[in-house]
Amino acid sequence: MKYSHTPVLLTEALDLLDLHAGDVVVDATLGLGGHGQEILKRIQPAGKLIGIDQDEEALKYARKILPDDNSVVLVGGNFRNLDELVKGAGYERVGRVLFDLGVSSLQLDDESRGFSFNKEAELDMRMDRRGSLTAKQVVNTYGYPELVRIFEEYGEERKAKEIAKRIVEARKLKPIVTTTDLVTVAFPEFRGQARGIHPATKIFQAIRIEVNDELAALQTGLEKGFKVLETGGRMAVISFHSLEDRIVKRFFKNLKTGGSGMLLTKKAVKPSWPERQRNKRSRSAKLRVIERIK
Ligand SMILES: C[S@@+](CC[C@H](N)C(=O)[O-])C[C@H]1O[C@@H](n2cnc3c(N)ncnc32)[C@H](O)[C@@H]1O
């Protein structure tokens, strides 16, 4: 299957990473290889792309579209183990690291993955299908206070209590199995088409973050990413919601204060107006870049 994926903030991120021929670059979120392909163009000859993803399907897809030669190493795993994964690929230190967070269109468009409220599917949402926690388990086994906490913390959902109550009541009668079940239970007044933002956006985001432990993985991933950077190396992070951006902003600020990093983006870079028009998904994107100075 061919997926239509448009890499977000592509030129901005790669320009700020300042890529050169021969660079060793880690793409910690390879996805469908959109950024990866462009990185490769900029680092040849003699450059190396180490592409990491925890989703085997994404790696399978990327393997088909990226060159099958020694300019690319693909590694399956979670970026919270970035240092080990990079070491396994044969490197202690690298020149550049990129994170492009969130889900790929492959994950969103594949009905069997249960990420999207627009597609009827069993609730799953695991980016790594070897993971043991699924969205179905979260929705059917978490207690009321835990549901409220994740909807409030990870979804910033104002009606967290009301929605959690509906879920807890509904599942006493029968398990909530599919994406549609969840939308129907959580938003009984909602009929079919959403004008503007779909009401389930925030709780779906919250459950996805919980299932994939995304915020803890990000914190550790950033630490490991900086750890493997050589002096003069650069790290770029593209985030898609305020919870992620807050973690990135704070992490970079601490590096600056501690004297080991220089911010290359005083303010987060946002997509241009034409990009926002072309690609709806880019609208919430923010890019931050740091250089390791010691
Ligand atoms: C937005 S997509 C990346 C798209 C890619 N930059 C492109 O242009 O095709 C994010 C990817 O990161 C992966 N991912 C998210 N969190 C991860 C983690 N903690 N470890 C490894 N991969 C992760 C997802 O599986 C997904 O494929």
The ligand as an SDF file (V2000), in Angstrom:
LIG
                    3D

 27 29  0  0  0  0  0  0  0  0999 V2000
    5.2530   11.3490   12.7260 C   0  0  0  0  0  0  0  0  0  0  0  0
    5.9030    9.7890   12.4150 S   0  0  0  0  0  0  0  0  0  0  0  0
    7.4270   10.1320   11.6340 C   0  0  0  0  0  0  0  0  0  0  0  0
    7.2940   10.4730   10.1880 C   0  0  0  0  0  0  0  0  0  0  0  0
    8.6120   10.6000    9.4530 C   0  0  0  0  0  0  0  0  0  0  0  0
    9.4000   11.6990    9.9470 N   0  0  0  0  0  0  0  0  0  0  0  0
    8.3850   10.7370    7.9820 C   0  0  0  0  0  0  0  0  0  0  0  0
    8.6490   11.8240    7.4330 O   0  0  0  0  0  0  0  0  0  0  0  0
    7.9340    9.7760    7.3380 O   0  0  0  0  0  0  0  0  0  0  0  0
    6.4360    9.2560   13.9720 C   0  0  0  0  0  0  0  0  0  0  0  0
    7.0270    7.8620   13.9920 C   0  0  0  0  0  0  0  0  0  0  0  0
    7.7280    7.7320   15.2200 O   0  0  0  0  0  0  0  0  0  0  0  0
    7.5150    6.4710   15.7630 C   0  0  0  0  0  0  0  0  0  0  0  0
    7.6970    6.5980   17.2100 N   0  0  0  0  0  0  0  0  0  0  0  0
    6.9500    7.3170   18.0640 C   0  0  0  0  0  0  0  0  0  0  0  0
    7.4100    7.1780   19.3120 N   0  0  0  0  0  0  0  0  0  0  0  0
    8.4940    6.3700   19.2460 C   0  0  0  0  0  0  0  0  0  0  0  0
    9.4040    5.8520   20.2070 C   0  0  0  0  0  0  0  0  0  0  0  0
    9.2800    6.1370   21.5040 N   0  0  0  0  0  0  0  0  0  0  0  0
   10.4160    5.0620   19.7730 N   0  0  0  0  0  0  0  0  0  0  0  0
   10.5440    4.7540   18.4500 C   0  0  0  0  0  0  0  0  0  0  0  0
    9.6940    5.2030   17.4930 N   0  0  0  0  0  0  0  0  0  0  0  0
    8.6880    5.9950   17.8860 C   0  0  0  0  0  0  0  0  0  0  0  0
    6.1140    6.0930   15.3480 C   0  0  0  0  0  0  0  0  0  0  0  0
    5.9730    4.6900   15.3220 O   0  0  0  0  0  0  0  0  0  0  0  0
    6.0000    6.7370   13.9740 C   0  0  0  0  0  0  0  0  0  0  0  0
    6.3110    5.8220   12.9560 O   0  0  0  0  0  0  0  0  0  0  0  0
  1  2  1  0
  2  3  1  0
  2 10  1  0
  3  4  1  0
  4  5  1  0
  5  6  1  0
  5  7  1  0
  7  8  2  0
  7  9  1  0
 10 11  1  0
 11 12  1  0
 11 26  1  0
 12 13  1  0
 13 14  1  0
 13 24  1  0
 14 15  1  0
 14 23  1  0
 15 16  2  0
 16 17  1  0
 17 18  1  0
 17 23  2  0
 18 19  1  0
 18 20  2  0
 20 21  1  0
 21 22  2  0
 22 23  1  0
 24 25  1  0
 24 26  1  0
 26 27  1  0
M  CHG  2   2   1   9  -1
M  END
$$$$
